[in-house]
Amino acid sequence: MIFGSHPIHGDVYLAGYLLALFLSIVFTFFLVRTISRPNALTRFLNRLPISAGKNVSPFGGVAVILSFLITLWGLYFSGAVDPVNSHLFLVLTLGTGLMFVLGMYDDIYHCPAKWKLTAQVFIAIILYFAGFQIERIGGFPELGHLSIVFTILWIVGITNSINLIDGMDGLATGVVFFSCLTLVFIYLERNIMEASFLSVILAGSALGFLFFNFPPAKIILGDTGSLPLGLLVSLITLLPLNQGNTDEIYYLIPVITLLIPIMDTSFAFFRRIFKGVSPFAKDTEHFHHRLRKIGLSPINTICMLFGIGLYFDLSAMVPVFNIDLIPKFIPIYFIFIIANIAGLIWWLRHLEKKHRHDRP
């Protein structure tokens, strides 16, 4: 099924952003105040794997996801958006709800990685048949039976890339915020209404939570928040494809705006395989861990990663505002990104080598 595209007034974008931001702040503040006080709920939460001895409130994802969904449906029932979007909103709510339940179950019972991945694939299959599909890439032939494989890889890959970088206060939430903000400008430039509208609401929800999640965090996302957040980003970036925007640019831009989590997840996957361990095993070799090991403070580490992410976000604007040059520009831009990644890896290894040399 193709999700229709309908004009959305600029005031609705602003209202959606401010409402999501306000609700996220209120809900997060309520969670922090409620769970931080000694009570039966606090004692129960402190025994969960997510707490792991941290003196912070878990399940912050509840605030982010609730603020997003309430804003989405609040604007729908107020008549601010076209009623035809009901099917799109229902599918988004269903997928987000399922991933939310999976994340909460994992936070409480510490679900084995293979079962968590199986559940994610199942959710992705449901969303595929609901309309979120990768059927064609640019001018290449239709994918046919491979369509479902590419779609599952996209949904599960982006979902887990956000989930796996949620090992440092504020990182996952900040990456989602900056990525969504970039996608808003990109999709508005291309008159892709629904995707830009969803991006601006998610940006507001993420920013409201980030105020409390920035180091030192008073509350953390947990899988309850990081899994549905990642899912929403994957679905927002799939929506333009459903509406017929299948140029290479609509695949390239999401990858660039999410380059840090995608790189981190990809390197972690292959690093663990080469070490002969499960690719889903945990380690302390993620980018944020390595920056901390060379002596950067949590705030300096996250600001540096935000800066790198913002650099790539801004670079993504170049092909968007030069769309007529895309056929010739994309290969050049791709080489530019590869060169930047290589430079980033060399720089990180140089810092690590210098740190080892300077240690007494």
C-alpha positions in Angstrom: 0.0 0.0 0.0 1.2 3.5 -0.9 0.9 6.2 1.8 -0.5 9.4 0.3 1.3 12.7 0.5 -0.7 15.8 1.5 0.2 19.4 2.2 0.9 20.2 5.9 0.8 23.9 7.0 4.0 25.4 8.5 2.2 26.2 11.8 1.4 22.5 12.2 5.2 21.7 12.0 5.9 24.3 14.7 3.0 23.1 16.9 4.1 19.5 16.6 7.7 20.3 17.5 6.8 22.4 20.5 4.1 20.0 21.8 6.4 17.0 21.5 9.2 19.0 23.2 6.9 20.1 26.0 5.4 16.7 26.6 8.8 15.0 26.6 10.1 17.4 29.2 7.1 17.0 31.4 7.0 13.2 31.1 10.7 12.8 31.7 10.7 15.2 34.7 7.8 13.2 36.2 9.7 9.9 35.7 12.9 11.3 37.2 11.0 12.6 40.3 8.9 9.5 40.7 11.5 6.8 40.3 14.3 8.6 42.1 12.3 8.5 45.4 12.6 5.4 47.6 9.5 3.2 47.1 8.5 -0.3 46.0 8.9 0.7 42.4 12.4 1.9 42.9 13.4 -1.3 44.7 12.0 -3.3 41.9 13.8 -1.3 39.2 17.1 -1.5 41.0 17.1 -5.3 40.6 16.7 -5.1 36.8 19.6 -5.6 34.4 19.1 -2.1 32.9 20.0 -0.5 36.3 23.3 -2.3 36.6 24.2 -0.3 39.7 23.6 3.0 38.1 22.1 5.8 40.2 19.8 6.9 37.4 16.2 6.2 36.5 15.6 3.6 33.8 12.8 3.4 31.2 13.2 6.9 30.0 12.1 5.7 26.6 8.5 5.8 28.0 8.6 9.6 28.0 10.1 9.9 24.5 7.7 7.4 22.8 4.6 8.7 24.6 5.4 12.3 23.7 5.8 11.3 20.1 2.6 9.2 19.8 0.4 11.7 21.8 1.6 14.6 19.7 1.0 12.6 16.5 -2.5 11.5 17.3 -3.3 14.8 19.1 -2.6 16.7 15.9 -4.5 14.1 13.9 -7.7 14.3 16.0 -7.5 18.1 16.1 -7.8 18.1 12.3 -4.4 19.6 11.8 -3.3 16.9 9.4 -5.2 15.1 6.6 -7.5 12.2 7.8 -6.0 10.1 5.0 -2.9 9.7 7.1 -4.7 7.5 9.6 -3.4 4.3 8.0 0.2 5.6 8.1 -0.2 6.7 11.7 -1.7 3.3 12.7 1.1 1.4 11.1 3.7 3.6 12.8 1.9 3.1 16.2 1.7 -0.6 15.7 5.4 -1.0 14.8 6.5 1.4 17.6 4.3 -0.3 20.1 5.7 -3.8 19.3 9.3 -2.6 19.4 8.5 -0.8 22.7 7.2 -4.0 24.3 10.3 -5.9 23.0 12.6 -3.2 24.5 10.8 -3.3 27.9 10.8 -7.1 28.0 14.6 -7.0 27.3 15.2 -4.4 30.0 13.3 -6.5 32.6 14.3 -10.0 31.6 17.5 -9.5 29.6 16.3 -11.2 26.4 19.0 -13.3 24.6 20.4 -11.6 21.5 19.2 -14.2 19.1 15.6 -14.0 20.3 15.7 -10.2 20.3 16.9 -10.3 16.7 14.2 -12.8 15.8 11.5 -10.5 17.2 12.9 -7.5 15.4 12.9 -9.4 12.1 9.3 -10.4 12.8 8.3 -6.8 13.4 10.1 -5.7 10.2 8.2 -8.3 8.2 4.9 -7.0 9.6 5.9 -3.5 8.6 7.0 -4.7 5.1 3.6 -6.0 4.3 2.0 -2.9 5.9 3.7 -0.8 3.2 7.2 0.1 4.2 9.2 -1.5 1.4 12.4 -1.1 -0.6 11.4 -2.1 -4.1 13.8 -0.2 -6.3 17.2 1.7 -5.9 17.6 4.5 -8.4 17.5 3.4 -12.0 18.2 -0.2 -11.3 15.6 -2.9 -11.9 13.0 -3.7 -9.3 14.3 -5.9 -6.5 11.5 -8.4 -6.7 11.8 -11.1 -4.1 14.9 -9.4 -2.7 12.7 -6.5 -1.7 11.8 -8.0 1.7 15.4 -8.9 2.4 16.6 -5.3 1.8 13.7 -3.9 3.8 14.4 -6.1 6.8 18.1 -5.3 6.7 17.3 -1.6 6.6 14.8 -1.7 9.5 16.7 -4.0 11.7 20.1 -2.4 10.9 19.1 1.1 11.7 17.1 0.0 14.8 20.2 -1.8 16.2 22.6 1.0 15.2 20.7 3.4 17.5 20.3 0.7 20.2 24.1 -0.2 20.2 25.3 3.4 20.6 23.1 3.9 23.7 26.0 3.0 25.9 26.8 6.6 26.8 24.6 9.2 28.4 22.9 11.4 25.8 24.6 9.8 22.7 21.7 7.9 21.1 19.2 10.7 21.9 21.5 13.4 20.5 22.2 11.5 17.3 18.5 10.9 16.7 17.8 14.6 17.4 20.4 15.9 14.9 19.6 13.3 12.3 15.9 14.2 12.5 16.6 17.9 12.3 18.7 17.3 9.2 16.0 15.1 7.6 13.4 17.8 8.2 15.3 20.3 6.0 16.1 17.7 3.4 12.6 16.4 3.1 11.1 19.9 3.1 13.4 20.9 0.3 12.1 17.9 -1.7 8.4 18.6 -0.7 8.1 15.3 1.1 5.5 16.3 3.7 4.8 13.3 5.9 8.4 12.3 6.5 9.5 15.8 7.4 6.4 16.1 9.7 7.3 12.9 11.5 11.0 14.0 11.7 10.2 17.3 13.4 7.9 15.6 16.0 10.6 13.0 16.8 13.2 15.7 17.0 11.1 17.5 19.7 10.6 14.3 21.6 14.3 13.5 21.6 15.4 17.0 22.6 13.1 17.1 25.6 14.6 13.9 26.9 18.1 15.0 26.1 18.0 17.7 28.7 17.8 15.1 31.4 19.9 12.5 29.6 23.0 14.7 28.9 26.0 13.7 31.1 25.7 13.2 34.0 22.3 11.6 33.1 19.4 11.6 35.5 17.5 9.1 33.3 18.4 6.6 30.6 16.6 5.4 27.5 17.1 1.7 28.0 16.0 -0.7 25.2 12.5 0.5 26.0 13.5 3.8 24.3 16.4 3.0 22.0 14.7 0.2 20.0 11.5 2.1 19.1 13.5 5.3 18.5 15.7 3.4 16.0 12.7 1.8 14.4 11.0 5.2 14.0 14.1 6.6 12.3 14.2 3.6 9.9 10.5 4.0 9.0 10.7 7.8 8.5 13.6 7.2 6.0 11.6 4.5 4.3 8.5 6.6 3.9 9.8 8.7 0.9 10.5 5.4 -0.9 7.0 4.2 -0.4 5.8 7.5 -2.0 7.8 7.0 -5.1 11.0 8.9 -4.3 13.4 6.1 -5.2 16.5 8.1 -6.4 19.8 7.1 -4.9 19.8 10.3 -2.8 17.0 9.0 -0.6 19.1 6.0 0.4 22.4 7.9 0.7 21.1 10.8 2.9 19.8 8.6 5.8 23.1 6.7 5.9 25.1 9.9 6.0 23.0 11.4 8.8 23.3 8.2 10.8 26.9 7.6 9.8 28.3 7.4 13.4 25.9 4.7 14.7 26.1 2.8 11.4 29.9 2.8 11.3 30.1 1.9 15.0 27.7 -1.0 14.6 29.4 -2.3 11.4 32.9 -2.1 12.9 31.6 -3.8 16.1 29.9 -6.6 14.1 33.0 -7.5 12.1 35.4 -6.9 15.0 33.6 -9.5 17.1 33.4 -12.0 14.2 37.2 -11.7 13.6 37.7 -12.3 17.3 35.7 -15.5 17.1 32.9 -14.3 19.4 29.2 -13.6 18.8 28.6 -10.5 16.8 25.9 -9.6 19.4 28.3 -9.9 22.3 29.1 -6.7 24.3 32.5 -5.1 24.4 34.1 -1.8 25.3 35.5 -1.0 21.9 32.8 1.3 20.6 33.8 4.8 19.5 32.7 6.4 22.8 34.5 3.8 24.8 37.7 4.4 22.9 37.5 8.2 23.3 36.9 7.8 27.0 40.0 5.5 27.3 42.3 8.3 25.9 41.2 10.5 28.7 38.3 12.6 27.4 35.6 13.4 29.9 32.0 12.2 29.2 30.9 15.7 28.2 34.0 16.2 25.9 33.4 12.8 24.4 29.8 13.3 23.5 30.4 16.9 22.3 33.1 15.5 20.0 30.8 12.8 18.6 28.0 15.4 18.2 30.4 17.6 16.3 31.5 14.8 14.0 27.9 13.8 13.4 26.9 17.4 12.7 29.7 17.7 10.2 28.3 14.7 8.2 24.8 16.1 8.6 25.8 19.4 7.0 27.7 17.6 4.3 24.5 15.7 3.4 22.9 19.0 2.5 25.3 19.4 -0.5 23.8 16.8 -2.8 20.3 17.7 -1.7 20.7 21.3 -2.8 22.5 20.3 -5.9 20.0 17.7 -7.0 20.5 18.4 -10.8 24.1 17.3 -10.3 23.3 14.0 -8.6 24.1 11.6 -11.5 27.7 12.8 -11.6 27.9 14.1 -8.0 27.0 11.0 -6.0 30.2 9.0 -6.9 32.3 12.0 -6.0 30.4 12.5 -2.7 30.7 8.8 -1.9 34.5 9.0 -2.3 34.4 12.2 -0.1 32.6 10.3 2.6 35.0 7.3 2.4 38.0 9.6 2.6 36.5 11.3 5.7 35.8 7.9 7.4 39.4 6.8 6.7 40.7 10.1 8.1 38.5 9.8 11.2 39.8 6.2 11.9 43.4 7.3 11.4 42.8 10.3 13.7 41.3 8.1 16.4 44.2 5.6 16.2 46.7 8.4 16.3 45.1 9.7 19.5 45.2 6.2 21.0 48.8 5.7 20.1 49.8 9.1 21.5 47.9 8.3 24.7 49.7 5.0 25.2 53.1 6.7 24.5 52.4 9.5 27.0 51.3 7.2 29.8 54.0 6.7 32.5 
